[in-house]
Amino acid sequence: MELRDIGWALGELSANHRDAVLLAGKGVSIEDAACQLAIPEGTFKSRVARGRMRLRKLIEDRDARPL
């Protein structure tokens, strides 16, 4: 896996999922991240979970990655 693959996969996420995953990856607390995105905490957690699941699928699917 190369760094460009991760960048590409992040670009394939919706903006909502990407923002949530990036905030979680930076270690921002659930409370602070939800406040920054102006969404409920449960919505933030859901977006992180779904975004991570989509990232995993994109990264594992070698046929989906750019050459």
Secondary structure as GFF3:
##gff-version 3
##sequence-region A 1 67
A	DSSP	alpha_helix	3	12	.	.	.	ID=ss1
A	DSSP	alpha_helix	15	25	.	.	.	ID=ss2
A	DSSP	alpha_helix	30	37	.	.	.	ID=ss3
A	DSSP	alpha_helix	41	60	.	.	.	ID=ss4
###
